[in-house]
Amino acid sequence: MAAVSAVAALAPAVAFAAPPADKQIQLLAHGKYIVERVGMCADCHSPKGPDGKPIAGEELHGGPLPMSPLHPVPGWADRSVKIAGLPDGYTEAQLATFLETGRTPSGGTASPPMPSYRLNASDARAAAAYLHSLN
Ligand code: HEC
């Protein structure tokens, strides 16, 4: 019995020591899921080769868009920007705010066809942390 209670008493200390690394791994895994499976950022932000497939090693590096509007769209951007690492002019926190509100650091909005995402705060924070972890 004494051995069991000694283990029980130790358990919280062990659980307390482990989380930081685990939490960071979970945050990045969740961010990868948001970027790759929910936001589909690569559709526009990964440059494609002549075969239409993403160019290896340049994922999320920005480039010409693989589509254009049938009718003129005011402000249409025909290139996307590099978002691996962090987009130019963004801190990780500003990127999270952008993905949560659609507001850029200067208080504006992005040009179409960049979607104005409305992720919740934890999804936005995870996506920003994941993009920051790339290069
Ligand atoms: C349908 C195409 C499309 C998708 C999908 C897309 N983007 Fe974009 N994004 C663009 C284009 C085009 C621009 C350039 C327009 C601009 O910078 O205003 C852009 C610009 C940006 C910018 C810079 C905005 C600014 O003007 O300051 C950020 C940051 C960004 N995208 C992040 C993301 C992230 C993160 C995802 C996925 C969650 C994503 N984008 C998905 C097309 C897209």
Residues whose N, C-alpha, C, O or C-beta is under 5 A from the ligand:
A	BS01	HEC	V35 G39 M40 C41 D43 C44 A77 R79 S80 V81 I83 P87 T104 A110 S111 P112 P113 M114 P115
